[in-house]
Amino acid sequence: MVLFGKKNKEYIYKVDAFDTVFYLKFITDNPKKASNIKSSSEEKILKLENLVNRKKHINGLTNLYDIRTNNQNDEYLKLDKDLYNLLEIGLKWYKISNYVDIGIGNIVDAWNDNYKNQTYDIPNIESDIKNLELKNGQIKNNHLNLYLDDIVIGYLVDEIGLLFKKEGIKTFFINTDSVVLTGSIDDDTPYKAALKEPNGKKDSVYQYISLKNAAYTSIDFYNRIKRINHEKYTFYINPVTKTPVNDIYGTTVISKSALTSTMLSLISFYSKDSKELLNNYDSAAIWYYDKDHIEFTDSFKKYQLKQ
């Protein structure tokens, strides 16, 4: 805790979830407000972790596991508001680009088997996305195998950012390593961030950026590394080719919201043809193929700092 002036204090909280750590850093002169933010954020994060769980039932919730395995006779299942919102967002972005597809649960499971068995069998399986039907907070009960791991953290970071704004806190920094959201600093100074090389080396920075009231998402090849017969892949499964990526080390996209930067970083990671879409969302991107092959959008330059 660091003192700011006579009243303001800087608070830093950590929440472990989704195999990462949510760092929440903010300034307020109200200890009770800080405590409420901590408890509300932690409750939200842990609830979403349970809602997107594909492996087991969680008492009191209808989660992704229940959607796929339930034996109820109801035509529709009532969903928690956050899970319903996530599914709606997934449908929306699938219509924008089919490189975002939350219906690939069966394809993800097939690749889990491939990695376990050390085989490279491209699954002859269709995504469940076209069978996803939502209405009035409910999902049609047709046992879909859905996958939200790639988008849920961006959604959560934005939700916590909204909580800060609701509490009147403008100076904040949320960091999950892969997804970052910033507020503003009182003297209008931007936040500074360092982008690590997505090549497996620890503490290796290749780019410094500055931003305020903005977010970025970085996809790092080595964050989810897998191997088949000593060949390296990452466990980001391209929904169009139904194969894991191994031809690019990472992407970073800067945008106004964490969720938007997350969606656009996925699309950019899977496809080189995303520049027009990035322009539509006033976003900037960097593609890291190797240390000698790094590409930027022109819009990325305004965020760059000298190393």
Contacts in CASP RR format, 6 or more apart in sequence:
PFRMAT RR
TARGET T0000
AUTHOR 0000-0000-0000
METHOD contacts of the structure
MODEL  1
MVLFGKKNKEYIYKVDAFDTVFYLKFITDNPKKASNIKSSSEEKILKLEN
LVNRKKHINGLTNLYDIRTNNQNDEYLKLDKDLYNLLEIGLKWYKISNYV
DIGIGNIVDAWNDNYKNQTYDIPNIESDIKNLELKNGQIKNNHLNLYLDD
IVIGYLVDEIGLLFKKEGIKTFFINTDSVVLTGSIDDDTPYKAALKEPNG
KKDSVYQYISLKNAAYTSIDFYNRIKRINHEKYTFYINPVTKTPVNDIYG
TTVISKSALTSTMLSLISFYSKDSKELLNNYDSAAIWYYDKDHIEFTDSF
KKYQLKQ
1 9 0 8 1.000
1 10 0 8 1.000
1 11 0 8 1.000
1 12 0 8 1.000
2 9 0 8 1.000
2 10 0 8 1.000
3 9 0 8 1.000
3 10 0 8 1.000
4 10 0 8 1.000
4 27 0 8 1.000
7 29 0 8 1.000
8 27 0 8 1.000
8 28 0 8 1.000
8 29 0 8 1.000
9 27 0 8 1.000
9 28 0 8 1.000
9 29 0 8 1.000
9 31 0 8 1.000
9 34 0 8 1.000
10 25 0 8 1.000
10 26 0 8 1.000
10 27 0 8 1.000
11 24 0 8 1.000
11 25 0 8 1.000
11 26 0 8 1.000
11 27 0 8 1.000
11 28 0 8 1.000
11 34 0 8 1.000
11 37 0 8 1.000
11 38 0 8 1.000
12 23 0 8 1.000
12 24 0 8 1.000
12 25 0 8 1.000
13 23 0 8 1.000
13 24 0 8 1.000
13 37 0 8 1.000
13 38 0 8 1.000
13 41 0 8 1.000
13 42 0 8 1.000
14 21 0 8 1.000
14 22 0 8 1.000
14 23 0 8 1.000
14 24 0 8 1.000
15 21 0 8 1.000
15 22 0 8 1.000
15 24 0 8 1.000
15 41 0 8 1.000
15 42 0 8 1.000
15 45 0 8 1.000
15 46 0 8 1.000
16 22 0 8 1.000
17 45 0 8 1.000
17 46 0 8 1.000
17 49 0 8 1.000
18 45 0 8 1.000
18 49 0 8 1.000
18 149 0 8 1.000
18 152 0 8 1.000
18 153 0 8 1.000
18 176 0 8 1.000
20 153 0 8 1.000
20 176 0 8 1.000
20 177 0 8 1.000
20 178 0 8 1.000
21 176 0 8 1.000
21 177 0 8 1.000
22 41 0 8 1.000
22 45 0 8 1.000
22 156 0 8 1.000
22 157 0 8 1.000
22 160 0 8 1.000
22 174 0 8 1.000
22 175 0 8 1.000
22 176 0 8 1.000
23 173 0 8 1.000
23 174 0 8 1.000
23 175 0 8 1.000
23 176 0 8 1.000
24 37 0 8 1.000
24 38 0 8 1.000
24 41 0 8 1.000
24 160 0 8 1.000
24 172 0 8 1.000
24 174 0 8 1.000
25 172 0 8 1.000
25 173 0 8 1.000
25 174 0 8 1.000
25 175 0 8 1.000
26 34 0 8 1.000
26 37 0 8 1.000
26 164 0 8 1.000
26 169 0 8 1.000
26 171 0 8 1.000
26 172 0 8 1.000
26 173 0 8 1.000
27 169 0 8 1.000
27 171 0 8 1.000
27 172 0 8 1.000
28 34 0 8 1.000
28 37 0 8 1.000
28 167 0 8 1.000
28 169 0 8 1.000
33 167 0 8 1.000
33 169 0 8 1.000
36 167 0 8 1.000
37 163 0 8 1.000
37 164 0 8 1.000
37 167 0 8 1.000
37 169 0 8 1.000
40 163 0 8 1.000
41 160 0 8 1.000
41 163 0 8 1.000
44 82 0 8 1.000
44 156 0 8 1.000
44 159 0 8 1.000
44 160 0 8 1.000
44 163 0 8 1.000
45 156 0 8 1.000
45 160 0 8 1.000
47 61 0 8 1.000
47 80 0 8 1.000
47 82 0 8 1.000
48 82 0 8 1.000
48 152 0 8 1.000
48 155 0 8 1.000
48 156 0 8 1.000
50 58 0 8 1.000
50 61 0 8 1.000
50 63 0 8 1.000
51 58 0 8 1.000
51 61 0 8 1.000
51 63 0 8 1.000
51 64 0 8 1.000
51 80 0 8 1.000
51 82 0 8 1.000
51 83 0 8 1.000
51 86 0 8 1.000
52 63 0 8 1.000
52 64 0 8 1.000
52 83 0 8 1.000
52 86 0 8 1.000
52 148 0 8 1.000
52 149 0 8 1.000
52 152 0 8 1.000
53 63 0 8 1.000
53 64 0 8 1.000
53 65 0 8 1.000
54 63 0 8 1.000
54 64 0 8 1.000
54 65 0 8 1.000
54 68 0 8 1.000
54 105 0 8 1.000
54 145 0 8 1.000
54 146 0 8 1.000
54 147 0 8 1.000
55 65 0 8 1.000
56 65 0 8 1.000
57 63 0 8 1.000
57 65 0 8 1.000
57 66 0 8 1.000
57 69 0 8 1.000
58 65 0 8 1.000
61 80 0 8 1.000
62 70 0 8 1.000
62 77 0 8 1.000
62 78 0 8 1.000
62 79 0 8 1.000
62 80 0 8 1.000
62 83 0 8 1.000
63 83 0 8 1.000
64 83 0 8 1.000
64 146 0 8 1.000
64 147 0 8 1.000
64 148 0 8 1.000
66 77 0 8 1.000
67 77 0 8 1.000
67 139 0 8 1.000
67 141 0 8 1.000
67 143 0 8 1.000
67 144 0 8 1.000
67 146 0 8 1.000
68 143 0 8 1.000
68 144 0 8 1.000
68 145 0 8 1.000
68 146 0 8 1.000
69 143 0 8 1.000
70 77 0 8 1.000
70 141 0 8 1.000
70 143 0 8 1.000
72 141 0 8 1.000
74 141 0 8 1.000
75 140 0 8 1.000
75 141 0 8 1.000
76 135 0 8 1.000
76 138 0 8 1.000
76 139 0 8 1.000
76 140 0 8 1.000
76 141 0 8 1.000
77 138 0 8 1.000
77 139 0 8 1.000
77 141 0 8 1.000
78 137 0 8 1.000
78 138 0 8 1.000
79 87 0 8 1.000
79 137 0 8 1.000
79 138 0 8 1.000
79 139 0 8 1.000
81 137 0 8 1.000
82 155 0 8 1.000
82 159 0 8 1.000
84 134 0 8 1.000
84 137 0 8 1.000
84 138 0 8 1.000
84 139 0 8 1.000
85 155 0 8 1.000
86 102 0 8 1.000
86 148 0 8 1.000
86 151 0 8 1.000
86 152 0 8 1.000
86 155 0 8 1.000
87 102 0 8 1.000
87 132 0 8 1.000
87 134 0 8 1.000
87 139 0 8 1.000
87 146 0 8 1.000
87 148 0 8 1.000
88 134 0 8 1.000
89 151 0 8 1.000
89 155 0 8 1.000
89 259 0 8 1.000
90 100 0 8 1.000
90 102 0 8 1.000
90 151 0 8 1.000
91 102 0 8 1.000
91 129 0 8 1.000
91 132 0 8 1.000
91 134 0 8 1.000
93 100 0 8 1.000
93 151 0 8 1.000
93 263 0 8 1.000
94 100 0 8 1.000
94 101 0 8 1.000
94 102 0 8 1.000
94 129 0 8 1.000
96 263 0 8 1.000
96 277 0 8 1.000
97 267 0 8 1.000
97 271 0 8 1.000
97 274 0 8 1.000
97 277 0 8 1.000
98 239 0 8 1.000
98 240 0 8 1.000
99 238 0 8 1.000
99 239 0 8 1.000
99 240 0 8 1.000
99 266 0 8 1.000
99 267 0 8 1.000
99 270 0 8 1.000
99 271 0 8 1.000
100 150 0 8 1.000
100 151 0 8 1.000
100 239 0 8 1.000
100 263 0 8 1.000
100 266 0 8 1.000
100 267 0 8 1.000
101 127 0 8 1.000
101 129 0 8 1.000
101 239 0 8 1.000
102 129 0 8 1.000
102 132 0 8 1.000
102 146 0 8 1.000
102 147 0 8 1.000
102 148 0 8 1.000
102 151 0 8 1.000
103 127 0 8 1.000
103 128 0 8 1.000
103 129 0 8 1.000
103 132 0 8 1.000
103 144 0 8 1.000
103 145 0 8 1.000
103 146 0 8 1.000
103 147 0 8 1.000
103 239 0 8 1.000
104 127 0 8 1.000
104 128 0 8 1.000
104 129 0 8 1.000
104 147 0 8 1.000
104 237 0 8 1.000
104 239 0 8 1.000
104 242 0 8 1.000
105 128 0 8 1.000
105 145 0 8 1.000
105 146 0 8 1.000
105 147 0 8 1.000
106 123 0 8 1.000
106 125 0 8 1.000
106 127 0 8 1.000
106 128 0 8 1.000
106 145 0 8 1.000
107 123 0 8 1.000
107 125 0 8 1.000
107 127 0 8 1.000
107 237 0 8 1.000
107 239 0 8 1.000
107 242 0 8 1.000
108 147 0 8 1.000
108 237 0 8 1.000
109 145 0 8 1.000
110 121 0 8 1.000
110 123 0 8 1.000
110 125 0 8 1.000
111 123 0 8 1.000
111 235 0 8 1.000
111 237 0 8 1.000
111 244 0 8 1.000
113 119 0 8 1.000
114 120 0 8 1.000
114 121 0 8 1.000
114 228 0 8 1.000
115 226 0 8 1.000
115 227 0 8 1.000
115 228 0 8 1.000
115 235 0 8 1.000
118 228 0 8 1.000
118 229 0 8 1.000
119 228 0 8 1.000
120 228 0 8 1.000
120 229 0 8 1.000
122 241 0 8 1.000
122 242 0 8 1.000
122 243 0 8 1.000
123 242 0 8 1.000
125 242 0 8 1.000
127 239 0 8 1.000
128 144 0 8 1.000
128 145 0 8 1.000
128 146 0 8 1.000
131 140 0 8 1.000
131 142 0 8 1.000
131 144 0 8 1.000
132 139 0 8 1.000
132 140 0 8 1.000
132 144 0 8 1.000
132 146 0 8 1.000
133 139 0 8 1.000
133 140 0 8 1.000
133 142 0 8 1.000
134 140 0 8 1.000
150 236 0 8 1.000
150 262 0 8 1.000
150 266 0 8 1.000
151 259 0 8 1.000
151 262 0 8 1.000
151 263 0 8 1.000
151 266 0 8 1.000
153 176 0 8 1.000
153 178 0 8 1.000
153 179 0 8 1.000
153 258 0 8 1.000
153 262 0 8 1.000
154 179 0 8 1.000
154 217 0 8 1.000
154 258 0 8 1.000
154 259 0 8 1.000
154 261 0 8 1.000
154 262 0 8 1.000
155 258 0 8 1.000
155 259 0 8 1.000
155 262 0 8 1.000
157 174 0 8 1.000
157 176 0 8 1.000
157 179 0 8 1.000
157 180 0 8 1.000
157 181 0 8 1.000
157 215 0 8 1.000
157 258 0 8 1.000
157 259 0 8 1.000
158 181 0 8 1.000
158 215 0 8 1.000
158 257 0 8 1.000
158 258 0 8 1.000
158 259 0 8 1.000
160 174 0 8 1.000
160 181 0 8 1.000
161 172 0 8 1.000
161 174 0 8 1.000
161 181 0 8 1.000
164 170 0 8 1.000
164 172 0 8 1.000
164 183 0 8 1.000
170 183 0 8 1.000
170 184 0 8 1.000
170 186 0 8 1.000
171 183 0 8 1.000
171 184 0 8 1.000
171 185 0 8 1.000
171 186 0 8 1.000
172 181 0 8 1.000
172 182 0 8 1.000
172 183 0 8 1.000
173 180 0 8 1.000
173 181 0 8 1.000
173 182 0 8 1.000
173 183 0 8 1.000
173 191 0 8 1.000
174 180 0 8 1.000
174 181 0 8 1.000
174 182 0 8 1.000
174 258 0 8 1.000
178 217 0 8 1.000
178 218 0 8 1.000
178 219 0 8 1.000
178 220 0 8 1.000
178 223 0 8 1.000
179 215 0 8 1.000
179 216 0 8 1.000
179 217 0 8 1.000
179 218 0 8 1.000
179 258 0 8 1.000
179 261 0 8 1.000
179 262 0 8 1.000
180 193 0 8 1.000
180 215 0 8 1.000
180 216 0 8 1.000
180 217 0 8 1.000
180 258 0 8 1.000
181 214 0 8 1.000
181 215 0 8 1.000
181 257 0 8 1.000
181 258 0 8 1.000
182 190 0 8 1.000
182 191 0 8 1.000
182 211 0 8 1.000
182 212 0 8 1.000
182 213 0 8 1.000
182 214 0 8 1.000
182 215 0 8 1.000
183 191 0 8 1.000
183 212 0 8 1.000
183 213 0 8 1.000
184 212 0 8 1.000
184 213 0 8 1.000
185 191 0 8 1.000
185 212 0 8 1.000
188 212 0 8 1.000
189 212 0 8 1.000
190 210 0 8 1.000
190 211 0 8 1.000
190 212 0 8 1.000
191 210 0 8 1.000
191 211 0 8 1.000
191 212 0 8 1.000
192 208 0 8 1.000
192 209 0 8 1.000
192 210 0 8 1.000
192 305 0 8 1.000
193 208 0 8 1.000
193 209 0 8 1.000
193 210 0 8 1.000
193 211 0 8 1.000
193 216 0 8 1.000
194 205 0 8 1.000
194 207 0 8 1.000
194 208 0 8 1.000
195 205 0 8 1.000
195 206 0 8 1.000
195 207 0 8 1.000
195 208 0 8 1.000
195 209 0 8 1.000
195 218 0 8 1.000
195 252 0 8 1.000
195 286 0 8 1.000
196 203 0 8 1.000
196 204 0 8 1.000
196 205 0 8 1.000
196 206 0 8 1.000
196 218 0 8 1.000
196 220 0 8 1.000
197 204 0 8 1.000
197 205 0 8 1.000
197 206 0 8 1.000
197 249 0 8 1.000
197 288 0 8 1.000
197 291 0 8 1.000
198 218 0 8 1.000
198 219 0 8 1.000
198 220 0 8 1.000
198 221 0 8 1.000
198 222 0 8 1.000
198 223 0 8 1.000
198 249 0 8 1.000
198 250 0 8 1.000
198 288 0 8 1.000
199 221 0 8 1.000
199 222 0 8 1.000
199 249 0 8 1.000
199 288 0 8 1.000
199 290 0 8 1.000
199 291 0 8 1.000
200 220 0 8 1.000
200 221 0 8 1.000
200 222 0 8 1.000
205 307 0 8 1.000
206 288 0 8 1.000
206 291 0 8 1.000
206 294 0 8 1.000
207 252 0 8 1.000
207 286 0 8 1.000
207 304 0 8 1.000
207 307 0 8 1.000
208 304 0 8 1.000
208 305 0 8 1.000
208 306 0 8 1.000
208 307 0 8 1.000
209 216 0 8 1.000
209 254 0 8 1.000
209 303 0 8 1.000
209 304 0 8 1.000
209 305 0 8 1.000
210 303 0 8 1.000
210 305 0 8 1.000
211 254 0 8 1.000
211 303 0 8 1.000
213 256 0 8 1.000
214 254 0 8 1.000
214 255 0 8 1.000
214 256 0 8 1.000
215 254 0 8 1.000
215 255 0 8 1.000
215 256 0 8 1.000
215 257 0 8 1.000
215 258 0 8 1.000
215 260 0 8 1.000
215 261 0 8 1.000
216 252 0 8 1.000
216 253 0 8 1.000
216 254 0 8 1.000
216 255 0 8 1.000
216 261 0 8 1.000
217 252 0 8 1.000
217 253 0 8 1.000
217 258 0 8 1.000
217 261 0 8 1.000
217 262 0 8 1.000
217 264 0 8 1.000
217 265 0 8 1.000
218 250 0 8 1.000
218 251 0 8 1.000
218 252 0 8 1.000
218 265 0 8 1.000
219 236 0 8 1.000
219 250 0 8 1.000
219 251 0 8 1.000
219 252 0 8 1.000
219 265 0 8 1.000
219 266 0 8 1.000
219 269 0 8 1.000
220 249 0 8 1.000
220 250 0 8 1.000
221 232 0 8 1.000
221 234 0 8 1.000
221 245 0 8 1.000
221 246 0 8 1.000
221 248 0 8 1.000
221 249 0 8 1.000
221 250 0 8 1.000
222 234 0 8 1.000
222 249 0 8 1.000
223 234 0 8 1.000
224 234 0 8 1.000
224 235 0 8 1.000
224 236 0 8 1.000
225 232 0 8 1.000
225 233 0 8 1.000
225 234 0 8 1.000
225 235 0 8 1.000
226 232 0 8 1.000
226 233 0 8 1.000
226 234 0 8 1.000
226 235 0 8 1.000
226 244 0 8 1.000
227 233 0 8 1.000
231 246 0 8 1.000
232 246 0 8 1.000
233 244 0 8 1.000
233 245 0 8 1.000
233 246 0 8 1.000
234 244 0 8 1.000
234 245 0 8 1.000
234 246 0 8 1.000
235 244 0 8 1.000
236 244 0 8 1.000
236 245 0 8 1.000
236 266 0 8 1.000
236 269 0 8 1.000
236 270 0 8 1.000
237 243 0 8 1.000
237 244 0 8 1.000
238 244 0 8 1.000
238 245 0 8 1.000
238 270 0 8 1.000
239 270 0 8 1.000
240 270 0 8 1.000
240 271 0 8 1.000
245 269 0 8 1.000
245 270 0 8 1.000
247 289 0 8 1.000
248 269 0 8 1.000
248 287 0 8 1.000
248 288 0 8 1.000
248 289 0 8 1.000
249 288 0 8 1.000
249 289 0 8 1.000
249 290 0 8 1.000
250 269 0 8 1.000
250 287 0 8 1.000
250 288 0 8 1.000
251 265 0 8 1.000
251 268 0 8 1.000
251 269 0 8 1.000
251 285 0 8 1.000
251 286 0 8 1.000
251 287 0 8 1.000
251 288 0 8 1.000
252 265 0 8 1.000
252 285 0 8 1.000
252 286 0 8 1.000
252 288 0 8 1.000
253 261 0 8 1.000
253 262 0 8 1.000
253 264 0 8 1.000
253 265 0 8 1.000
253 268 0 8 1.000
253 278 0 8 1.000
253 283 0 8 1.000
253 284 0 8 1.000
253 285 0 8 1.000
254 261 0 8 1.000
254 283 0 8 1.000
254 284 0 8 1.000
254 285 0 8 1.000
254 300 0 8 1.000
254 303 0 8 1.000
255 261 0 8 1.000
255 264 0 8 1.000
255 281 0 8 1.000
255 282 0 8 1.000
255 283 0 8 1.000
255 284 0 8 1.000
256 281 0 8 1.000
256 282 0 8 1.000
256 283 0 8 1.000
260 281 0 8 1.000
260 283 0 8 1.000
261 283 0 8 1.000
264 274 0 8 1.000
264 277 0 8 1.000
264 278 0 8 1.000
264 281 0 8 1.000
264 283 0 8 1.000
264 285 0 8 1.000
265 285 0 8 1.000
267 274 0 8 1.000
267 277 0 8 1.000
268 274 0 8 1.000
268 278 0 8 1.000
268 285 0 8 1.000
268 287 0 8 1.000
272 287 0 8 1.000
274 285 0 8 1.000
275 285 0 8 1.000
275 297 0 8 1.000
278 284 0 8 1.000
278 285 0 8 1.000
278 297 0 8 1.000
278 299 0 8 1.000
279 299 0 8 1.000
282 299 0 8 1.000
283 299 0 8 1.000
284 296 0 8 1.000
284 297 0 8 1.000
284 299 0 8 1.000
284 300 0 8 1.000
284 302 0 8 1.000
284 303 0 8 1.000
285 296 0 8 1.000
285 297 0 8 1.000
285 300 0 8 1.000
286 294 0 8 1.000
286 295 0 8 1.000
286 296 0 8 1.000
286 297 0 8 1.000
286 300 0 8 1.000
287 294 0 8 1.000
287 295 0 8 1.000
287 296 0 8 1.000
288 294 0 8 1.000
289 295 0 8 1.000
END
